[in-house]
């Protein structure tokens, strides 16, 4: 089922806004993580981790899920398809992995760091994770953005079969075109 032009455009705007918001959110988390690790001030580190917790609790899940869902709707509702082009499939897997990692791993590390700081304990190894994870996520989102713009790699096998099926007319047992195939070739 193809989306109507207004629906496709609206979904595209939602997808781009959610994706850009997710990139900005992750970049903000990276800056806060670097600030917390690099500061000599316990108060600054505490403020950074508490800010990360607010972003993690309120924004990471809805923004990441909105980006994933709107991307899938666009893929399924347009000729690009979800499994027809390698770049779309690659972007889907990157996004799915990032959503899972953001919800499961990143948020738990943020929660651990905020709890440690609130209890007056050292953050420990979690502090490094809160710099590495947003760094990797930011690189992944930038890569996904680049392949969205450049659209490299061509069709998947499924996309090639679909293209070949659409190009070749249906042929009956006798080797002649069937009435349905002839009708579909008519202007």
PESUL-V830014 format. One record per helix or strand of 3 or more residues. SS is the DSSP state (a for helix, b for strand). FROM is the first residue (numbers start at 1). LEN is the number of residues. Records with the same first field share a line. If there is no record, write none. Layout:
# PESUL-V830014
SS->FROM-LEN / FROM-LEN
This chain:
# PESUL-V830014
a->5-34 / 42-36 / 86-33 / 125-26 / 157-11 / 179-7
